[in-house]
Amino acid sequence: MSASIAGQVPGSGGTMIAYQIDGPQGAPWLMMSNSLATDRRIWDPQIRDLTSKYRVVRYDTRGHGDSQAGSAPYNFGHLTEDVHALFEHLQIERADFIGISLGGMTGLAFAMCAPERVGRLVCCDARASAPDAYRGMWEDNIAKLNQRGIAGLVEPTLERWFTPDFMAATKNADTLATVRSMFNATSTVGYEGAARALQNLDMLEGLPSLQCKTLYIVGEADMAAPVAVMQDMADRTPQACLKILPNAAHLSNIEQPDAFNSAIRNFLSL
């Protein structure tokens, strides 16, 4: 794998968005977008496979990792403008796109507003709408954030992100420590900003307009984006299929990397 290249680009409102490039020069482009309260390191289990064929751009969502936070609240207009800025800065005409959770929703939004820029889309453990219970969950989390700070949200969230077996296994201690470090490094503005965007998620009716081939992936035990929700999304999306990963919850790419990577390889013909 060639040496990584890191940089920053001004996104929506001038907020600086950090990115990292891996993979051979001249290869097709692939962009990867992280979940809420993580950063581009979330894709470490996938990067070796993907850089065998792709020039991979991983970026930190605003308010996460090395990206500036800007001002809360965010909306998906801000998030897609950040992606557009990366395309323009790196002179990418067209790329495949992989996103998980918030990143998957950003991929959906970008594919809807800029269909000519997205080749194939992989949307993982994500939703396309925000029912009342989902909006209320984020209201509760924002209240806890203001009361306890970001650290007060880490453990309850990890219990939803991973299955109990994964959390309990000693062999996963280092992986969980990395996830905790990403979470704790997320700015309060970034967390609340992204949570407000999720509260206003409204893309379900737009799914039939998607023009790209789309793979949806979901962990069978995902409570945030349940299988039934993602099956409905796949049913509404032309040229779409759903892959359900056993023994995985919300961060399925970390909990079951081999099965996740196999699904990606098959879809992208790696």
TIMAR-200014 format. One record per residue (C-alpha): residue number from 1; residue in three letters; x negated, y negated, z negated. Coordinates in nm, 3 decimals. Each point is the difference from the previous one (the first is absolute). Last residue first. Example, Ala and Ser with C-alpha at 12.3 -4.5 7.8 and 13.67 -1.06 7.14 Angstrom:
2
<site n="2" res="SER" X="-1.367" Y="0.106" Z="-0.714"/>
<site n="1" res="ALA" X="0.137" Y="0.344" Z="-0.066"/>
***
This chain:
270
<site n="270" res="LEU" X="1.263" Y="0.678" Z="0.581"/>
<site n="269" res="SER" X="0.336" Y="0.023" Z="0.178"/>
<site n="268" res="LEU" X="0.144" Y="-0.302" Z="-0.184"/>
<site n="267" res="PHE" X="0.300" Y="0.195" Z="-0.129"/>
<site n="266" res="ASN" X="-0.190" Y="0.323" Z="-0.063"/>
<site n="265" res="ARG" X="-0.290" Y="-0.178" Z="-0.166"/>
<site n="264" res="ILE" X="0.234" Y="-0.203" Z="-0.221"/>
<site n="263" res="ALA" X="0.190" Y="0.308" Z="-0.118"/>
<site n="262" res="SER" X="-0.328" Y="0.180" Z="-0.070"/>
<site n="261" res="ASN" X="-0.128" Y="-0.302" Z="-0.193"/>
<site n="260" res="PHE" X="0.308" Y="0.000" Z="-0.223"/>
<site n="259" res="ALA" X="-0.024" Y="0.375" Z="-0.062"/>
<site n="258" res="ASP" X="-0.368" Y="-0.031" Z="-0.093"/>
<site n="257" res="PRO" X="0.047" Y="-0.321" Z="-0.199"/>
<site n="256" res="GLN" X="0.276" Y="0.133" Z="-0.228"/>
<site n="255" res="GLU" X="0.001" Y="-0.231" Z="-0.303"/>
<site n="254" res="ILE" X="-0.188" Y="-0.285" Z="0.164"/>
<site n="253" res="ASN" X="0.194" Y="-0.021" Z="0.328"/>
<site n="252" res="SER" X="0.321" Y="0.079" Z="-0.189"/>
<site n="251" res="LEU" X="-0.014" Y="-0.314" Z="-0.210"/>
<site n="250" res="HIS" X="0.372" Y="0.022" Z="-0.087"/>
<site n="249" res="ALA" X="0.039" Y="0.362" Z="-0.115"/>
<site n="248" res="ALA" X="-0.170" Y="0.314" Z="0.127"/>
<site n="247" res="ASN" X="0.038" Y="0.374" Z="-0.056"/>
<site n="246" res="PRO" X="0.144" Y="0.064" Z="0.346"/>
<site n="245" res="LEU" X="-0.053" Y="-0.255" Z="0.281"/>
<site n="244" res="ILE" X="0.306" Y="-0.083" Z="0.211"/>
<site n="243" res="LYS" X="-0.072" Y="-0.100" Z="0.361"/>
<site n="242" res="LEU" X="0.269" Y="-0.202" Z="0.176"/>
<site n="241" res="CYS" X="0.030" Y="-0.058" Z="0.375"/>
<site n="240" res="ALA" X="0.060" Y="-0.304" Z="0.216"/>
<site n="239" res="GLN" X="0.038" Y="-0.073" Z="0.373"/>
<site n="238" res="PRO" X="0.302" Y="-0.223" Z="-0.065"/>
<site n="237" res="THR" X="0.049" Y="-0.103" Z="-0.366"/>
<site n="236" res="ARG" X="0.337" Y="0.039" Z="-0.173"/>
<site n="235" res="ASP" X="-0.049" Y="0.368" Z="-0.088"/>
<site n="234" res="ALA" X="-0.351" Y="-0.077" Z="-0.128"/>
<site n="233" res="MET" X="0.134" Y="-0.267" Z="-0.233"/>
<site n="232" res="ASP" X="0.272" Y="0.234" Z="-0.125"/>
<site n="231" res="GLN" X="-0.263" Y="0.265" Z="-0.067"/>
<site n="230" res="MET" X="-0.200" Y="-0.263" Z="-0.186"/>
<site n="229" res="VAL" X="0.285" Y="-0.073" Z="-0.239"/>
<site n="228" res="ALA" X="0.080" Y="0.368" Z="-0.048"/>
<site n="227" res="VAL" X="-0.366" Y="0.076" Z="-0.077"/>
<site n="226" res="PRO" X="-0.010" Y="-0.259" Z="-0.275"/>
<site n="225" res="ALA" X="-0.198" Y="-0.323" Z="0.029"/>
<site n="224" res="ALA" X="-0.062" Y="-0.110" Z="-0.359"/>
<site n="223" res="MET" X="0.069" Y="0.344" Z="-0.150"/>
<site n="222" res="ASP" X="-0.250" Y="0.189" Z="0.218"/>
<site n="221" res="ALA" X="0.012" Y="0.368" Z="-0.096"/>
<site n="220" res="GLU" X="0.001" Y="0.138" Z="0.358"/>
<site n="219" res="GLY" X="-0.280" Y="-0.237" Z="0.096"/>
<site n="218" res="VAL" X="0.095" Y="-0.194" Z="0.309"/>
<site n="217" res="ILE" X="-0.140" Y="-0.046" Z="0.351"/>
<site n="216" res="TYR" X="0.177" Y="-0.180" Z="0.286"/>
<site n="215" res="LEU" X="-0.158" Y="0.031" Z="0.342"/>
<site n="214" res="THR" X="0.099" Y="-0.255" Z="0.260"/>
<site n="213" res="LYS" X="-0.038" Y="-0.017" Z="0.378"/>
<site n="212" res="CYS" X="0.033" Y="-0.366" Z="0.086"/>
<site n="211" res="GLN" X="0.303" Y="-0.194" Z="0.127"/>
<site n="210" res="LEU" X="0.176" Y="-0.074" Z="-0.327"/>
<site n="209" res="SER" X="0.342" Y="-0.153" Z="0.071"/>
<site n="208" res="PRO" X="0.194" Y="0.278" Z="-0.176"/>
<site n="207" res="LEU" X="-0.184" Y="-0.097" Z="-0.323"/>
<site n="206" res="GLY" X="0.136" Y="-0.355" Z="-0.008"/>
<site n="205" res="GLU" X="0.309" Y="0.082" Z="-0.204"/>
<site n="204" res="LEU" X="-0.216" Y="0.140" Z="-0.279"/>
<site n="203" res="MET" X="-0.238" Y="-0.297" Z="-0.012"/>
<site n="202" res="ASP" X="0.121" Y="-0.200" Z="-0.301"/>
<site n="201" res="LEU" X="-0.251" Y="-0.009" Z="-0.287"/>
<site n="200" res="ASN" X="0.084" Y="-0.298" Z="-0.222"/>
<site n="199" res="GLN" X="-0.100" Y="0.164" Z="-0.328"/>
<site n="198" res="LEU" X="-0.311" Y="0.132" Z="0.172"/>
<site n="197" res="ALA" X="-0.116" Y="-0.352" Z="0.085"/>
<site n="196" res="ARG" X="0.056" Y="-0.101" Z="-0.363"/>
<site n="195" res="ALA" X="-0.215" Y="0.292" Z="-0.113"/>
<site n="194" res="ALA" X="-0.276" Y="-0.112" Z="0.238"/>
<site n="193" res="GLY" X="-0.017" Y="-0.346" Z="-0.155"/>
<site n="192" res="GLU" X="0.031" Y="0.138" Z="-0.352"/>
<site n="191" res="TYR" X="-0.295" Y="0.233" Z="0.048"/>
<site n="190" res="GLY" X="-0.211" Y="-0.251" Z="0.189"/>
<site n="189" res="VAL" X="0.068" Y="-0.280" Z="-0.248"/>
<site n="188" res="THR" X="-0.090" Y="0.233" Z="-0.286"/>
<site n="187" res="SER" X="-0.326" Y="0.080" Z="0.178"/>
<site n="186" res="THR" X="-0.079" Y="0.361" Z="0.078"/>
<site n="185" res="ALA" X="-0.328" Y="0.110" Z="-0.160"/>
<site n="184" res="ASN" X="0.183" Y="0.211" Z="-0.260"/>
<site n="183" res="PHE" X="0.172" Y="0.199" Z="0.275"/>
<site n="182" res="MET" X="-0.319" Y="0.062" Z="0.196"/>
<site n="181" res="SER" X="-0.181" Y="0.110" Z="-0.317"/>
<site n="180" res="ARG" X="0.287" Y="0.230" Z="-0.096"/>
<site n="179" res="VAL" X="-0.012" Y="0.164" Z="0.344"/>
<site n="178" res="THR" X="-0.374" Y="0.053" Z="-0.036"/>
<site n="177" res="ALA" X="0.042" Y="0.152" Z="-0.347"/>
<site n="176" res="LEU" X="0.270" Y="0.230" Z="0.140"/>
<site n="175" res="THR" X="-0.242" Y="0.129" Z="0.262"/>
<site n="174" res="ASP" X="-0.271" Y="0.053" Z="-0.261"/>
<site n="173" res="ALA" X="0.235" Y="0.193" Z="-0.230"/>
<site n="172" res="ASN" X="0.141" Y="0.223" Z="0.276"/>
<site n="171" res="LYS" X="-0.203" Y="0.309" Z="-0.093"/>
<site n="170" res="THR" X="0.140" Y="-0.017" Z="-0.354"/>
<site n="169" res="ALA" X="0.350" Y="0.078" Z="0.127"/>
<site n="168" res="ALA" X="0.275" Y="-0.165" Z="-0.206"/>
<site n="167" res="MET" X="0.089" Y="-0.283" Z="0.238"/>
<site n="166" res="PHE" X="0.013" Y="0.236" Z="0.297"/>
<site n="165" res="ASP" X="0.227" Y="0.241" Z="-0.184"/>
<site n="164" res="PRO" X="0.229" Y="-0.282" Z="-0.116"/>
<site n="163" res="THR" X="0.054" Y="-0.113" Z="0.362"/>
<site n="162" res="PHE" X="-0.149" Y="-0.331" Z="0.107"/>
<site n="161" res="TRP" X="0.126" Y="-0.351" Z="0.078"/>
<site n="160" res="ARG" X="0.277" Y="0.003" Z="-0.258"/>
<site n="159" res="GLU" X="-0.226" Y="0.081" Z="-0.296"/>
<site n="158" res="LEU" X="-0.254" Y="-0.237" Z="0.152"/>
<site n="157" res="THR" X="0.256" Y="-0.279" Z="-0.035"/>
<site n="156" res="PRO" X="0.061" Y="0.057" Z="-0.370"/>
<site n="155" res="GLU" X="-0.378" Y="0.006" Z="-0.053"/>
<site n="154" res="VAL" X="-0.085" Y="-0.321" Z="0.185"/>
<site n="153" res="LEU" X="0.281" Y="-0.239" Z="-0.084"/>
<site n="152" res="GLY" X="-0.130" Y="-0.134" Z="-0.332"/>
<site n="151" res="ALA" X="-0.341" Y="-0.066" Z="0.155"/>
<site n="150" res="ILE" X="0.153" Y="-0.254" Z="0.240"/>
<site n="149" res="GLY" X="0.097" Y="-0.237" Z="-0.277"/>
<site n="148" res="ARG" X="0.214" Y="0.084" Z="-0.302"/>
<site n="147" res="GLN" X="0.294" Y="-0.241" Z="-0.002"/>
<site n="146" res="ASN" X="-0.021" Y="-0.151" Z="0.349"/>
<site n="145" res="LEU" X="-0.075" Y="0.337" Z="0.157"/>
<site n="144" res="LYS" X="0.279" Y="0.161" Z="-0.202"/>
<site n="143" res="ALA" X="0.247" Y="-0.254" Z="0.142"/>
<site n="142" res="ILE" X="-0.136" Y="0.065" Z="0.350"/>
<site n="141" res="ASN" X="0.047" Y="0.372" Z="-0.051"/>
<site n="140" res="ASP" X="0.361" Y="-0.044" Z="-0.112"/>
<site n="139" res="GLU" X="0.081" Y="-0.217" Z="0.302"/>
<site n="138" res="TRP" X="-0.172" Y="0.258" Z="0.220"/>
<site n="137" res="MET" X="0.223" Y="0.276" Z="-0.137"/>
<site n="136" res="GLY" X="0.306" Y="-0.220" Z="0.052"/>
<site n="135" res="ARG" X="-0.072" Y="-0.035" Z="0.370"/>
<site n="134" res="TYR" X="-0.020" Y="0.378" Z="0.030"/>
<site n="133" res="ALA" X="0.322" Y="0.050" Z="-0.194"/>
<site n="132" res="ASP" X="0.180" Y="-0.256" Z="0.219"/>
<site n="131" res="PRO" X="-0.105" Y="0.156" Z="0.330"/>
<site n="130" res="ALA" X="-0.315" Y="-0.126" Z="0.174"/>
<site n="129" res="SER" X="-0.033" Y="0.116" Z="0.360"/>
<site n="128" res="ALA" X="-0.262" Y="0.148" Z="0.234"/>
<site n="127" res="ARG" X="-0.185" Y="0.225" Z="-0.246"/>
<site n="126" res="ALA" X="-0.350" Y="0.140" Z="-0.021"/>
<site n="125" res="ASP" X="-0.191" Y="0.314" Z="-0.091"/>
<site n="124" res="CYS" X="-0.207" Y="-0.009" Z="0.321"/>
<site n="123" res="CYS" X="0.058" Y="-0.181" Z="0.329"/>
<site n="122" res="VAL" X="-0.225" Y="0.122" Z="0.282"/>
<site n="121" res="LEU" X="0.041" Y="-0.213" Z="0.313"/>
<site n="120" res="ARG" X="-0.124" Y="0.059" Z="0.352"/>
<site n="119" res="GLY" X="-0.108" Y="-0.262" Z="0.254"/>
<site n="118" res="VAL" X="0.080" Y="-0.327" Z="-0.174"/>
<site n="117" res="ARG" X="-0.087" Y="-0.337" Z="0.161"/>
<site n="116" res="GLU" X="0.277" Y="-0.014" Z="0.262"/>
<site n="115" res="PRO" X="0.262" Y="0.059" Z="-0.267"/>
<site n="114" res="ALA" X="-0.085" Y="-0.327" Z="-0.178"/>
<site n="113" res="CYS" X="0.300" Y="-0.088" Z="-0.220"/>
<site n="112" res="MET" X="0.132" Y="0.353" Z="-0.050"/>
<site n="111" res="ALA" X="-0.340" Y="0.170" Z="-0.017"/>
<site n="110" res="PHE" X="-0.112" Y="-0.264" Z="-0.252"/>
<site n="109" res="ALA" X="0.301" Y="0.061" Z="-0.224"/>
<site n="108" res="LEU" X="-0.044" Y="0.377" Z="0.008"/>
<site n="107" res="GLY" X="-0.372" Y="-0.031" Z="-0.072"/>
<site n="106" res="THR" X="0.071" Y="-0.233" Z="-0.292"/>
<site n="105" res="MET" X="0.244" Y="0.260" Z="-0.133"/>
<site n="104" res="GLY" X="-0.273" Y="0.261" Z="0.020"/>
<site n="103" res="GLY" X="-0.239" Y="-0.231" Z="-0.180"/>
<site n="102" res="LEU" X="0.250" Y="-0.058" Z="-0.280"/>
<site n="101" res="SER" X="0.022" Y="0.381" Z="-0.036"/>
<site n="100" res="ILE" X="-0.280" Y="0.139" Z="0.219"/>
<site n="99" res="GLY" X="-0.114" Y="-0.142" Z="0.332"/>
<site n="98" res="ILE" X="-0.153" Y="0.142" Z="0.317"/>
<site n="97" res="PHE" X="-0.017" Y="-0.201" Z="0.323"/>
<site n="96" res="ASP" X="-0.113" Y="0.085" Z="0.354"/>
<site n="95" res="ALA" X="-0.154" Y="-0.295" Z="0.174"/>
<site n="94" res="ARG" X="0.056" Y="-0.241" Z="0.288"/>
<site n="93" res="GLU" X="-0.162" Y="-0.320" Z="0.120"/>
<site n="92" res="ILE" X="-0.259" Y="-0.021" Z="-0.275"/>
<site n="91" res="GLN" X="-0.217" Y="-0.308" Z="0.028"/>
<site n="90" res="LEU" X="-0.129" Y="0.034" Z="-0.358"/>
<site n="89" res="HIS" X="0.127" Y="-0.346" Z="-0.097"/>
<site n="88" res="GLU" X="0.324" Y="0.041" Z="0.195"/>
<site n="87" res="PHE" X="0.087" Y="0.343" Z="-0.137"/>
<site n="86" res="LEU" X="-0.095" Y="-0.107" Z="-0.352"/>
<site n="85" res="ALA" X="0.216" Y="-0.313" Z="0.027"/>
<site n="84" res="HIS" X="0.292" Y="0.215" Z="0.118"/>
<site n="83" res="VAL" X="-0.036" Y="0.216" Z="-0.310"/>
<site n="82" res="ASP" X="0.011" Y="-0.305" Z="-0.225"/>
<site n="81" res="GLU" X="0.303" Y="-0.128" Z="0.193"/>
<site n="80" res="THR" X="0.164" Y="0.336" Z="-0.069"/>
<site n="79" res="LEU" X="-0.046" Y="-0.043" Z="-0.375"/>
<site n="78" res="HIS" X="0.119" Y="-0.360" Z="-0.007"/>
<site n="77" res="GLY" X="0.313" Y="0.084" Z="0.200"/>
<site n="76" res="PHE" X="0.050" Y="0.302" Z="-0.223"/>
<site n="75" res="ASN" X="0.058" Y="-0.232" Z="-0.292"/>
<site n="74" res="TYR" X="-0.225" Y="-0.119" Z="-0.277"/>
<site n="73" res="PRO" X="0.103" Y="-0.178" Z="-0.320"/>
<site n="72" res="ALA" X="-0.252" Y="-0.108" Z="-0.106"/>
<site n="71" res="SER" X="-0.286" Y="-0.226" Z="0.106"/>
<site n="70" res="GLY" X="-0.332" Y="0.090" Z="0.158"/>
<site n="69" res="ALA" X="-0.144" Y="0.320" Z="-0.142"/>
<site n="68" res="GLN" X="-0.343" Y="0.007" Z="0.161"/>
<site n="67" res="SER" X="-0.118" Y="0.331" Z="0.140"/>
<site n="66" res="ASP" X="-0.281" Y="0.196" Z="-0.168"/>
<site n="65" res="GLY" X="0.224" Y="0.268" Z="-0.148"/>
<site n="64" res="HIS" X="0.364" Y="-0.108" Z="-0.008"/>
<site n="63" res="GLY" X="0.172" Y="-0.339" Z="-0.001"/>
<site n="62" res="ARG" X="0.037" Y="0.010" Z="0.378"/>
<site n="61" res="THR" X="-0.011" Y="0.358" Z="0.128"/>
<site n="60" res="ASP" X="-0.355" Y="0.132" Z="0.016"/>
<site n="59" res="TYR" X="-0.107" Y="0.110" Z="0.346"/>
<site n="58" res="ARG" X="-0.115" Y="0.323" Z="0.161"/>
<site n="57" res="VAL" X="-0.100" Y="-0.021" Z="0.364"/>
<site n="56" res="VAL" X="-0.098" Y="0.331" Z="0.159"/>
<site n="55" res="ARG" X="-0.181" Y="0.034" Z="0.334"/>
<site n="54" res="TYR" X="0.145" Y="0.340" Z="0.075"/>
<site n="53" res="LYS" X="-0.098" Y="0.348" Z="0.117"/>
<site n="52" res="SER" X="-0.216" Y="0.166" Z="-0.267"/>
<site n="51" res="THR" X="0.072" Y="-0.306" Z="-0.213"/>
<site n="50" res="LEU" X="0.339" Y="0.144" Z="-0.090"/>
<site n="49" res="ASP" X="-0.123" Y="0.319" Z="-0.161"/>
<site n="48" res="ARG" X="-0.263" Y="-0.171" Z="-0.216"/>
<site n="47" res="ILE" X="0.239" Y="-0.282" Z="-0.100"/>
<site n="46" res="GLN" X="0.286" Y="0.209" Z="-0.131"/>
<site n="45" res="PRO" X="-0.093" Y="0.066" Z="-0.365"/>
<site n="44" res="ASP" X="-0.137" Y="-0.359" Z="-0.027"/>
<site n="43" res="TRP" X="0.334" Y="-0.151" Z="0.101"/>
<site n="42" res="ILE" X="0.094" Y="-0.133" Z="-0.344"/>
<site n="41" res="ARG" X="-0.331" Y="-0.185" Z="0.007"/>
<site n="40" res="ARG" X="0.173" Y="-0.271" Z="0.205"/>
<site n="39" res="ASP" X="0.171" Y="-0.133" Z="-0.311"/>
<site n="38" res="THR" X="0.255" Y="0.114" Z="-0.256"/>
<site n="37" res="ALA" X="0.273" Y="-0.176" Z="-0.198"/>
<site n="36" res="LEU" X="0.262" Y="0.014" Z="0.277"/>
<site n="35" res="SER" X="-0.094" Y="0.244" Z="0.273"/>
<site n="34" res="ASN" X="-0.279" Y="-0.037" Z="0.254"/>
<site n="33" res="SER" X="-0.001" Y="-0.075" Z="0.375"/>
<site n="32" res="MET" X="-0.208" Y="0.181" Z="0.263"/>
<site n="31" res="MET" X="-0.077" Y="-0.121" Z="0.354"/>
<site n="30" res="LEU" X="-0.122" Y="0.232" Z="0.276"/>
<site n="29" res="TRP" X="-0.190" Y="-0.120" Z="0.306"/>
<site n="28" res="PRO" X="-0.111" Y="0.221" Z="0.286"/>
<site n="27" res="ALA" X="-0.378" Y="0.064" Z="0.010"/>
<site n="26" res="GLY" X="-0.232" Y="-0.258" Z="0.158"/>
<site n="25" res="GLN" X="-0.219" Y="-0.029" Z="-0.307"/>
<site n="24" res="PRO" X="0.003" Y="0.313" Z="-0.210"/>
<site n="23" res="GLY" X="0.169" Y="0.016" Z="-0.339"/>
<site n="22" res="ASP" X="0.046" Y="-0.226" Z="-0.301"/>
<site n="21" res="ILE" X="0.132" Y="-0.354" Z="-0.036"/>
<site n="20" res="GLN" X="0.080" Y="-0.169" Z="-0.331"/>
<site n="19" res="TYR" X="0.245" Y="-0.283" Z="-0.063"/>
<site n="18" res="ALA" X="0.063" Y="-0.286" Z="-0.239"/>
<site n="17" res="ILE" X="0.290" Y="-0.241" Z="0.056"/>
<site n="16" res="MET" X="-0.055" Y="-0.367" Z="-0.082"/>
<site n="15" res="THR" X="0.323" Y="-0.193" Z="-0.057"/>
<site n="14" res="GLY" X="0.015" Y="-0.278" Z="0.261"/>
<site n="13" res="GLY" X="0.380" Y="-0.026" Z="-0.015"/>
<site n="12" res="SER" X="0.036" Y="0.341" Z="0.165"/>
<site n="11" res="GLY" X="-0.339" Y="0.161" Z="0.055"/>
<site n="10" res="PRO" X="-0.348" Y="-0.146" Z="0.000"/>
<site n="9" res="VAL" X="-0.250" Y="0.277" Z="0.082"/>
<site n="8" res="GLN" X="-0.251" Y="0.177" Z="-0.220"/>
<site n="7" res="GLY" X="-0.286" Y="0.236" Z="0.070"/>
<site n="6" res="ALA" X="-0.149" Y="0.343" Z="-0.051"/>
<site n="5" res="ILE" X="-0.180" Y="0.222" Z="0.252"/>
<site n="4" res="SER" X="-0.066" Y="0.361" Z="-0.092"/>
<site n="3" res="ALA" X="-0.298" Y="0.185" Z="0.146"/>
<site n="2" res="SER" X="0.073" Y="0.260" Z="0.266"/>
<site n="1" res="MET" X="0.135" Y="0.343" Z="-0.092"/>
***
